[in-house]
Amino acid sequence: MCGPIERIKERRRVVIAGAGPAGLLCASLLLAKNKDESSSILYDVTLVDNRRDFGSISKEELAKSFRSWMLGLTDHGIDALRELPELYNKYVMGAGIFITEINIYLGKRKITQSTKDDATDAPEAYIVDRNYIVAAIARYLKDMHGENDENYNAMYLTSCQYVDYEKKQVLTRNSESGDEKYIPYDLLIGCDGVRSTIREVLIKRHTNFSCKIEDIFQEFKAVHVVRPDSLSATGMSIMPDIMPGFQGIALPETGGKVNISCGVPRNGFADIAEELKSDDYKVVSEYLKNNFKAFDLVDYDDYARQWVGQRWNQTGMVHCNFYHSVKVGVVIMGDAAHATSPSIGMGMNTALRDAHELSRILKECDDDLSKALPLFSEERVKEGNSLSDLAMHLYCMDKFQQTKETIHMLARGFLHKKLPSLVSEHPQSMIGRRGLSLSAVYDHAVKVGIMNKHRVMNDKIRRDYFENKSGMVKESSKKNKNFLLFLASGLVLILATGIGHRFATSY
């Protein structure tokens, strides 16, 4: 008796450039599709990344030597990871701190809002080190598909140098041996960051492809220090005036620590205290003791040593009008498509969602790239551009205007809880919620008047700075304007203190 006829699958060579969250999850999902008997495609996945394999590094060494940015992991990213239940349950869960409250410090006055008060649809949110997530997914890939899966090949310490899109092949170079070789592909997935090599294919091949790369116009530093007892172990703390000229955020970490980031718009960098530009940690430490607001630090010297031991950080933003090319078999995602400011904590979540959505769309389209890739752009371009614009313009670079916006956020949140049918939510509280896209949040932010107002002000600030810095326009005296701004800021802070007191005592 003859057994069932085994279905012969067509092999599809996939090269993924970049082993960050998007690239690793994308590789995992494509390899998982190989077990789907209904699929006619067998995916051969080659993962290329110029860094070390974090999946081969112990958790102890990772915590000691390979720290990165602290990021939010919320419903959008969690649901993408849960598509592979074992990945989330056995490798990712427990890597971060579950957030139960949000604190806003106005000076030393603290306003606390629970993330679970009566908002049953509030997003599930964790604070995690970006490299911890990368290591967790890399370990999963290594355990599930390492030496035993002939359809998976990991090429770490290897960079993509050039894409010959006419022959559909990628030139790679190993950083240790210097060896170069071409890798053929049927589908090339660019998860290779802000300065993406893969994205260049879209620039070269499509004259209607638009790509804008810029920075977030912020100078910032971040330190990992012992968490003070007065600071919540499960709370995210926002500090609009953490030090003169600076806005700050404190994110809890595992191991009893906290990550504190302080940033200043570039046009205000020249005005910050000279002590904070010093290379002498003692000078910085003394300044912190006298000027660091909100709460007392456990060890000012430790903070100061980390401060002087790092450069001023900047990061980039990317806006693209589409994310694919059927003609050359290319798709981009993650930072290659929509690098963003970390201000709303959704960059990694959106990257993970990209990978999940590509896998879902491929299944819906029966793995037909001519249908799947355009649909991916249709569904993800609005999300990627909403991400970067929300991160840039929910906040205002004008300090006085941002103080007003903080009051607006508190007042709208309070009134929405009391009168939900009359007052809509603040967009900030909607971000990351399950079932609510970023484009829906963006639409709401436009309708409540935040986005367009801040965009005009932020664009003017950046443009004025460039004109003055480059010498196109000579800077005029701002003495009278600054004096009036000082008086107005004082009145707003007094009002903020009063509203904050009533808000805090109401709960």
KOLDOVEX-378861 format. One record per residue (C-alpha): x, y, z; residue number from 1; residue in three letters. Coordinates in nm, 3 decimals, decimal comma. Layout:
BEGIN
      east     north        up     i    aa
         X         Y         Z   NUM   ALA
...
end
This chain:
BEGIN
      east     north        up     i    aa
     0,000     0,000     0,000     1   MET
     0,133     0,338    -0,093     2   CYS
     0,166     0,604     0,178     3   GLY
     0,069     0,969     0,140     4   PRO
     0,252     1,157    -0,130     5   ILE
     0,503     1,398     0,021     6   GLU
     0,461     1,749    -0,110     7   ARG
     0,774     1,884    -0,275     8   ILE
     0,839     2,240    -0,165     9   LYS
     1,006     2,514    -0,365    10   GLU
     1,323     2,646    -0,197    11   ARG
     1,342     3,019    -0,143    12   ARG
     1,677     3,174    -0,049    13   ARG
     1,633     3,454     0,204    14   VAL
     1,917     3,678     0,320    15   VAL
     1,845     3,885     0,632    16   ILE
     2,087     4,171     0,691    17   ALA
     2,096     4,265     1,058    18   GLY
     2,057     4,052     1,371    19   ALA
     1,865     4,302     1,580    20   GLY
     1,515     4,236     1,717    21   PRO
     1,346     4,255     1,374    22   ALA
     1,603     4,044     1,190    23   GLY
     1,618     3,772     1,453    24   LEU
     1,241     3,743     1,490    25   LEU
     1,198     3,747     1,112    26   CYS
     1,446     3,459     1,079    27   ALA
     1,267     3,265     1,354    28   SER
     0,924     3,311     1,195    29   LEU
     1,039     3,216     0,845    30   LEU
     1,209     2,900     0,971    31   LEU
     0,896     2,813     1,168    32   ALA
     0,698     2,834     0,841    33   LYS
     0,902     2,542     0,708    34   ASN
     0,702     2,315     0,939    35   LYS
     0,374     2,433     0,789    36   ASP
     0,263     2,144     0,566    37   GLU
     0,019     2,369     0,382    38   SER
     0,300     2,594     0,258    39   SER
     0,460     2,525    -0,080    40   SER
     0,777     2,717     0,010    41   ILE
     1,084     2,598     0,201    42   LEU
     1,281     2,894     0,334    43   TYR
     1,661     2,880     0,339    44   ASP
     1,758     3,164     0,575    45   VAL
     2,101     3,327     0,594    46   THR
     2,144     3,582     0,873    47   LEU
     2,427     3,835     0,833    48   VAL
     2,544     4,071     1,108    49   ASP
     2,871     4,251     1,175    50   ASN
     2,854     4,207     1,553    51   ARG
     2,908     3,912     1,785    52   ARG
     2,639     3,652     1,837    53   ASP
     2,475     3,763     2,161    54   PHE
     2,312     3,422     2,181    55   GLY
     2,651     3,270     2,262    56   SER
     2,726     3,517     2,544    57   ILE
     2,638     3,425     2,902    58   SER
     2,379     3,637     3,080    59   LYS
     2,643     3,741     3,334    60   GLU
     2,884     3,863     3,066    61   GLU
     2,600     4,035     2,882    62   LEU
     2,501     4,228     3,196    63   ALA
     2,862     4,323     3,268    64   LYS
     2,999     4,418     2,926    65   SER
     2,722     4,451     2,669    66   PHE
     2,465     4,694     2,809    67   ARG
     2,255     4,896     2,566    68   SER
     1,956     5,131     2,566    69   TRP
     1,667     5,064     2,802    70   MET
     1,354     5,032     2,592    71   LEU
     0,985     4,967     2,633    72   GLY
     0,839     4,628     2,545    73   LEU
     0,463     4,663     2,519    74   THR
     0,163     4,491     2,360    75   ASP
     0,273     4,548     1,999    76   HIS
     0,609     4,379     2,052    77   GLY
     0,490     4,122     2,305    78   ILE
     0,219     3,992     2,071    79   ASP
     0,474     3,960     1,790    80   ALA
     0,704     3,754     2,014    81   LEU
     0,415     3,540     2,136    82   ARG
     0,360     3,422     1,781    83   GLU
     0,631     3,174     1,882    84   LEU
     0,508     3,082     2,234    85   PRO
     0,823     2,901     2,339    86   GLU
     1,035     3,201     2,238    87   LEU
     0,840     3,435     2,461    88   TYR
     0,769     3,202     2,753    89   ASN
     1,112     3,040     2,786    90   LYS
     1,354     3,299     2,651    91   TYR
     1,211     3,654     2,670    92   VAL
     0,983     3,654     2,974    93   MET
     1,155     3,786     3,283    94   GLY
     1,416     3,988     3,094    95   ALA
     1,272     4,322     3,211    96   GLY
     1,072     4,509     3,475    97   ILE
     0,692     4,513     3,459    98   PHE
     0,570     4,874     3,480    99   ILE
     0,284     4,947     3,722   100   THR
     0,297     5,325     3,746   101   GLU
     0,410     5,642     3,574   102   ILE
     0,554     5,927     3,781   103   ASN
     0,593     6,286     3,669   104   ILE
     0,831     6,500     3,873   105   TYR
     0,778     6,876     3,872   106   LEU
     1,083     6,976     4,070   107   GLY
     1,065     6,748     4,374   108   LYS
     0,687     6,722     4,360   109   ARG
     0,579     6,380     4,232   110   LYS
     0,252     6,305     4,054   111   ILE
     0,178     5,932     4,032   112   THR
    -0,061     5,754     3,801   113   GLN
    -0,117     5,379     3,808   114   SER
    -0,101     5,210     3,468   115   THR
    -0,376     4,973     3,584   116   LYS
    -0,618     5,202     3,772   117   ASP
    -0,943     5,138     3,593   118   ASP
    -0,809     5,119     3,241   119   ALA
    -0,862     4,752     3,173   120   THR
    -0,724     4,795     2,824   121   ASP
    -0,403     4,963     2,942   122   ALA
    -0,103     4,815     2,760   123   PRO
     0,112     4,550     2,921   124   GLU
     0,451     4,717     2,945   125   ALA
     0,803     4,616     3,045   126   TYR
     1,129     4,808     3,055   127   ILE
     1,410     4,597     2,906   128   VAL
     1,766     4,634     2,788   129   ASP
     1,764     4,615     2,410   130   ARG
     2,056     4,372     2,407   131   ASN
     1,875     4,139     2,648   132   TYR
     1,597     4,096     2,393   133   ILE
     1,848     4,046     2,112   134   VAL
     2,033     3,783     2,318   135   ALA
     1,709     3,604     2,410   136   ALA
     1,592     3,568     2,048   137   ILE
     1,944     3,473     1,935   138   ALA
     1,956     3,195     2,198   139   ARG
     1,621     3,067     2,076   140   TYR
     1,744     3,061     1,716   141   LEU
     2,065     2,888     1,821   142   LYS
     1,881     2,623     2,023   143   ASP
     1,605     2,559     1,769   144   MET
     1,792     2,595     1,440   145   HIS
     2,164     2,611     1,517   146   GLY
     2,356     2,303     1,407   147   GLU
     2,055     2,083     1,336   148   ASN
     1,876     2,288     1,071   149   ASP
     2,024     2,280     0,723   150   GLU
     1,793     2,565     0,625   151   ASN
     1,959     2,814     0,861   152   TYR
     2,302     2,975     0,837   153   ASN
     2,422     3,249     1,075   154   ALA
     2,710     3,468     0,959   155   MET
     2,816     3,688     1,250   156   TYR
     3,111     3,927     1,242   157   LEU
     3,018     3,970     0,875   158   THR
     2,890     4,282     0,702   159   SER
     2,694     4,341     0,384   160   CYS
     2,916     4,553     0,159   161   GLN
     2,714     4,584    -0,159   162   TYR
     2,399     4,454    -0,324   163   VAL
     2,417     4,350    -0,689   164   ASP
     2,042     4,370    -0,740   165   TYR
     2,058     4,281    -1,111   166   GLU
     2,207     3,940    -1,026   167   LYS
     2,030     3,922    -0,689   168   LYS
     2,337     3,866    -0,477   169   GLN
     2,493     4,033    -0,172   170   VAL
     2,866     4,089    -0,126   171   LEU
     2,970     4,009     0,233   172   THR
     3,297     4,053     0,420   173   ARG
     3,410     3,873     0,736   174   ASN
     3,571     4,120     0,977   175   SER
     3,812     3,861     1,122   176   GLU
     3,944     3,690     0,808   177   SER
     3,871     3,967     0,559   178   GLY
     3,721     3,707     0,325   179   ASP
     3,461     3,833     0,081   180   GLU
     3,193     3,635    -0,100   181   LYS
     2,865     3,681    -0,280   182   TYR
     2,549     3,524    -0,137   183   ILE
     2,259     3,477    -0,382   184   PRO
     1,905     3,556    -0,271   185   TYR
     1,544     3,537    -0,381   186   ASP
     1,433     3,768    -0,101   187   LEU
     1,661     4,021     0,069   188   LEU
     1,537     4,164     0,400   189   ILE
     1,707     4,480     0,527   190   GLY
     1,708     4,503     0,907   191   CYS
     2,047     4,674     0,908   192   ASP
     1,977     5,003     1,084   193   GLY
     1,977     5,373     1,012   194   VAL
     2,266     5,358     0,761   195   ARG
     2,118     5,059     0,581   196   SER
     2,312     4,912     0,290   197   THR
     2,002     4,725     0,176   198   ILE
     1,794     5,043     0,161   199   ARG
     2,037     5,180    -0,099   200   GLU
     1,891     4,931    -0,346   201   VAL
     1,555     5,112    -0,332   202   LEU
     1,732     5,446    -0,383   203   ILE
     1,923     5,318    -0,687   204   LYS
     1,644     5,117    -0,846   205   ARG
     1,335     5,334    -0,790   206   HIS
     1,333     5,702    -0,882   207   THR
     1,007     5,748    -0,691   208   ASN
     1,155     5,617    -0,365   209   PHE
     1,184     5,893    -0,105   210   SER
     1,409     5,856     0,199   211   CYS
     1,478     6,123     0,459   212   LYS
     1,750     6,067     0,719   213   ILE
     1,799     6,312     1,004   214   GLU
     1,890     6,313     1,370   215   ASP
     1,653     6,383     1,661   216   ILE
     1,813     6,721     1,741   217   PHE
     1,900     6,610     2,093   218   GLN
     2,224     6,565     2,286   219   GLU
     2,187     6,316     2,568   220   PHE
     2,367     6,090     2,811   221   LYS
     2,242     5,782     2,996   222   ALA
     2,377     5,614     3,308   223   VAL
     2,301     5,289     3,494   224   HIS
     2,312     5,355     3,870   225   VAL
     2,180     5,207     4,194   226   VAL
     1,812     5,287     4,231   227   ARG
     1,732     5,517     4,526   228   PRO
     1,477     5,377     4,772   229   ASP
     1,252     5,676     4,705   230   SER
     1,226     5,582     4,336   231   LEU
     0,966     5,322     4,240   232   SER
     1,108     4,982     4,146   233   ALA
     0,824     4,933     3,895   234   THR
     0,762     5,289     3,784   235   GLY
     0,871     5,491     3,484   236   MET
     0,960     5,844     3,598   237   SER
     0,943     6,148     3,370   238   ILE
     1,131     6,461     3,475   239   MET
     1,066     6,766     3,252   240   PRO
     1,323     6,977     3,441   241   ASP
     1,566     6,723     3,587   242   ILE
     1,852     6,976     3,570   243   MET
     1,863     7,330     3,431   244   PRO
     1,808     7,298     3,056   245   GLY
     1,753     6,921     3,063   246   PHE
     1,460     6,686     3,037   247   GLN
     1,503     6,341     3,186   248   GLY
     1,353     5,996     3,223   249   ILE
     1,431     5,722     3,476   250   ALA
     1,363     5,359     3,378   251   LEU
     1,389     5,078     3,635   252   PRO
     1,623     4,787     3,565   253   GLU
     1,675     4,440     3,698   254   THR
     1,938     4,406     3,970   255   GLY
     1,817     4,702     4,175   256   GLY
     1,938     4,964     3,928   257   LYS
     1,784     5,246     3,729   258   VAL
     1,871     5,390     3,390   259   ASN
     1,859     5,771     3,393   260   ILE
     1,873     5,957     3,061   261   SER
     1,912     6,335     3,038   262   CYS
     1,874     6,523     2,711   263   GLY
     1,889     6,878     2,583   264   VAL
     1,782     7,014     2,243   265   PRO
     2,087     7,098     2,033   266   ARG
     2,000     7,467     2,018   267   ASN
     2,021     7,474     2,398   268   GLY
     2,346     7,282     2,433   269   PHE
     2,565     7,593     2,441   270   ALA
     2,367     7,724     2,738   271   ASP
     2,400     7,424     2,972   272   ILE
     2,629     7,450     3,272   273   ALA
     3,000     7,427     3,192   274   GLU
     3,036     7,183     3,481   275   GLU
     2,841     6,924     3,280   276   LEU
     3,091     6,956     2,996   277   LYS
     3,385     6,892     3,228   278   SER
     3,606     6,581     3,207   279   ASP
     3,656     6,589     3,585   280   ASP
     3,400     6,365     3,752   281   TYR
     3,440     6,554     4,082   282   LYS
     3,324     6,876     3,914   283   VAL
     3,022     6,694     3,769   284   VAL
     2,946     6,522     4,099   285   SER
     2,942     6,851     4,289   286   GLU
     2,713     7,006     4,028   287   TYR
     2,473     6,712     4,054   288   LEU
     2,452     6,746     4,432   289   LYS
     2,339     7,105     4,395   290   ASN
     2,126     7,086     4,082   291   ASN
     1,992     6,734     4,022   292   PHE
     1,622     6,767     4,100   293   LYS
     1,341     6,519     4,168   294   ALA
     1,522     6,280     4,408   295   PHE
     1,853     6,217     4,581   296   ASP
     2,104     5,983     4,418   297   LEU
     2,267     5,697     4,608   298   VAL
     2,616     5,769     4,472   299   ASP
     2,677     6,099     4,297   300   TYR
     3,037     6,008     4,216   301   ASP
     2,929     5,689     4,036   302   ASP
     2,681     5,887     3,828   303   TYR
     2,947     6,149     3,751   304   ALA
     3,211     5,891     3,649   305   ARG
     2,971     5,736     3,400   306   GLN
     2,873     6,083     3,277   307   TRP
     3,229     6,191     3,194   308   VAL
     3,318     5,844     3,065   309   GLY
     3,086     5,868     2,764   310   GLN
     3,043     6,099     2,469   311   ARG
     2,730     6,300     2,406   312   TRP
     2,491     6,069     2,224   313   ASN
     2,278     6,137     1,920   314   GLN
     2,052     5,905     1,727   315   THR
     1,887     5,912     1,387   316   GLY
     1,544     5,910     1,229   317   MET
     1,437     5,763     0,897   318   VAL
     1,125     5,833     0,690   319   HIS
     1,051     5,631     0,372   320   CYS
     0,750     5,637     0,138   321   ASN
     0,757     5,260     0,071   322   PHE
     0,942     4,961     0,210   323   TYR
     0,973     4,713    -0,075   324   HIS
     1,070     4,634    -0,432   325   SER
     0,915     4,337    -0,611   326   VAL
     1,148     4,393    -0,907   327   LYS
     1,463     4,321    -0,706   328   VAL
     1,310     4,112    -0,423   329   GLY
     1,389     4,353    -0,138   330   VAL
     1,200     4,459     0,173   331   VAL
     1,318     4,681     0,461   332   ILE
     1,195     4,697     0,820   333   MET
     1,295     4,813     1,168   334   GLY
     1,543     5,101     1,185   335   ASP
     1,625     5,064     0,816   336   ALA
     1,268     5,174     0,743   337   ALA
     1,172     5,392     1,040   338   HIS
     1,452     5,465     1,287   339   ALA
     1,313     5,695     1,553   340   THR
     1,363     5,896     1,866   341   SER
     1,333     5,676     2,177   342   PRO
     1,097     5,926     2,341   343   SER
     0,779     5,714     2,318   344   ILE
     0,955     5,378     2,362   345   GLY
     0,803     5,211     2,053   346   MET
     1,097     5,164     1,815   347   GLY
     1,173     4,802     1,907   348   MET
     0,803     4,718     1,938   349   ASN
     0,738     4,843     1,587   350   THR
     1,040     4,655     1,451   351   ALA
     0,918     4,330     1,609   352   LEU
     0,572     4,398     1,469   353   ARG
     0,723     4,445     1,121   354   ASP
     0,867     4,094     1,132   355   ALA
     0,541     3,948     1,259   356   HIS
     0,334     4,128     0,995   357   GLU
     0,560     4,015     0,710   358   LEU
     0,518     3,653     0,822   359   SER
     0,141     3,694     0,848   360   ARG
     0,112     3,862     0,508   361   ILE
     0,325     3,595     0,341   362   LEU
     0,087     3,331     0,473   363   LYS
    -0,221     3,522     0,359   364   GLU
    -0,068     3,563     0,013   365   CYS
     0,043     3,198    -0,013   366   ASP
     0,405     3,318    -0,009   367   ASP
     0,359     3,507    -0,336   368   ASP
     0,613     3,791    -0,311   369   LEU
     0,449     3,991    -0,590   370   SER
     0,142     4,023    -0,369   371   LYS
     0,297     4,014    -0,022   372   ALA
     0,563     4,284    -0,055   373   LEU
     0,330     4,563    -0,178   374   PRO
     0,082     4,469     0,092   375   LEU
     0,359     4,493     0,353   376   PHE
     0,434     4,850     0,245   377   SER
     0,065     4,936     0,240   378   GLU
     0,019     4,822     0,599   379   GLU
     0,350     4,922     0,756   380   ARG
     0,448     5,256     0,598   381   VAL
     0,174     5,439     0,784   382   LYS
     0,285     5,272     1,108   383   GLU
     0,654     5,351     1,059   384   GLY
     0,594     5,716     0,974   385   ASN
     0,342     5,752     1,257   386   SER
     0,605     5,609     1,493   387   LEU
     0,878     5,855     1,402   388   SER
     0,647     6,158     1,385   389   ASP
     0,480     6,081     1,718   390   LEU
     0,821     6,036     1,880   391   ALA
     0,937     6,368     1,737   392   MET
     0,632     6,589     1,778   393   HIS
     0,432     6,468     2,077   394   LEU
     0,701     6,666     2,260   395   TYR
     0,802     7,023     2,193   396   CYS
     1,161     7,147     2,181   397   MET
     1,047     7,477     2,325   398   ASP
     1,074     7,428     2,702   399   LYS
     0,791     7,667     2,788   400   PHE
     0,558     7,498     2,539   401   GLN
     0,657     7,153     2,667   402   GLN
     0,575     7,258     3,023   403   THR
     0,230     7,357     2,898   404   LYS
     0,200     7,023     2,720   405   GLU
     0,285     6,835     3,041   406   THR
     0,000     7,020     3,213   407   ILE
    -0,227     6,941     2,918   408   HIS
    -0,141     6,571     2,948   409   MET
    -0,219     6,565     3,322   410   LEU
    -0,539     6,765     3,287   411   ALA
    -0,669     6,565     2,992   412   ARG
    -0,590     6,237     3,167   413   GLY
    -0,773     6,350     3,481   414   PHE
    -1,077     6,478     3,292   415   LEU
    -1,096     6,169     3,070   416   HIS
    -1,123     5,948     3,379   417   LYS
    -1,400     6,166     3,521   418   LYS
    -1,583     6,243     3,194   419   LEU
    -1,478     5,978     2,939   420   PRO
    -1,772     6,050     2,709   421   SER
    -1,684     6,420     2,689   422   LEU
    -1,302     6,432     2,705   423   VAL
    -1,088     6,201     2,495   424   SER
    -0,759     6,053     2,610   425   GLU
    -0,422     6,214     2,567   426   HIS
    -0,241     6,038     2,278   427   PRO
     0,053     5,957     2,506   428   GLN
    -0,163     5,721     2,715   429   SER
    -0,283     5,534     2,405   430   MET
     0,057     5,437     2,268   431   ILE
     0,137     5,066     2,255   432   GLY
    -0,210     4,945     2,344   433   ARG
    -0,317     4,612     2,202   434   ARG
    -0,548     4,650     1,903   435   GLY
    -0,466     5,021     1,861   436   LEU
    -0,228     5,104     1,577   437   SER
     0,022     5,388     1,594   438   LEU
    -0,147     5,542     1,291   439   SER
    -0,471     5,558     1,493   440   ALA
    -0,283     5,733     1,775   441   VAL
    -0,128     5,971     1,522   442   TYR
    -0,473     6,051     1,380   443   ASP
    -0,599     6,130     1,730   444   HIS
    -0,294     6,345     1,809   445   ALA
    -0,365     6,551     1,498   446   VAL
    -0,731     6,593     1,587   447   LYS
    -0,660     6,713     1,943   448   VAL
    -0,423     6,974     1,801   449   GLY
    -0,085     6,849     1,925   450   ILE
     0,100     6,728     1,616   451   MET
     0,064     7,022     1,381   452   ASN
     0,130     7,280     1,654   453   LYS
     0,448     7,109     1,777   454   HIS
     0,566     7,027     1,425   455   ARG
     0,562     7,393     1,327   456   VAL
     0,751     7,494     1,642   457   MET
     1,003     7,211     1,626   458   ASN
     1,075     7,263     1,256   459   ASP
     1,127     7,635     1,315   460   LYS
     1,365     7,569     1,606   461   ILE
     1,573     7,328     1,398   462   ARG
     1,570     7,558     1,097   463   ARG
     1,669     7,866     1,301   464   ASP
     1,953     7,671     1,459   465   TYR
     2,087     7,557     1,122   466   PHE
     2,065     7,905     0,973   467   GLU
     2,252     8,058     1,265   468   ASN
     2,506     7,775     1,298   469   LYS
     2,592     7,776     0,928   470   SER
     2,607     8,155     0,909   471   GLY
     2,313     8,189     0,671   472   MET
     2,146     8,425     0,920   473   VAL
     2,312     8,622     1,196   474   LYS
     2,159     8,555     1,537   475   GLU
     1,976     8,855     1,679   476   SER
     1,952     8,954     2,042   477   SER
     1,695     8,752     2,234   478   LYS
     1,734     8,928     2,567   479   LYS
     1,385     9,078     2,589   480   ASN
     1,221     8,766     2,451   481   LYS
     1,401     8,544     2,702   482   ASN
     1,299     8,769     2,991   483   PHE
     0,931     8,746     2,896   484   LEU
     0,967     8,371     2,848   485   LEU
     1,117     8,343     3,195   486   PHE
     0,818     8,521     3,350   487   LEU
     0,569     8,310     3,155   488   ALA
     0,747     7,986     3,249   489   SER
     0,727     8,080     3,616   490   GLY
     0,350     8,127     3,595   491   LEU
     0,306     7,791     3,419   492   VAL
     0,513     7,608     3,680   493   LEU
     0,303     7,759     3,958   494   ILE
    -0,011     7,642     3,778   495   LEU
     0,142     7,297     3,724   496   ALA
     0,213     7,262     4,095   497   THR
    -0,149     7,342     4,181   498   GLY
    -0,295     7,101     3,926   499   ILE
    -0,047     6,832     4,024   500   GLY
    -0,144     6,863     4,391   501   HIS
    -0,516     6,829     4,315   502   ARG
    -0,449     6,539     4,076   503   PHE
    -0,236     6,346     4,325   504   ALA
    -0,477     6,391     4,616   505   THR
    -0,771     6,272     4,409   506   SER
    -0,641     5,911     4,397   507   TYR
end
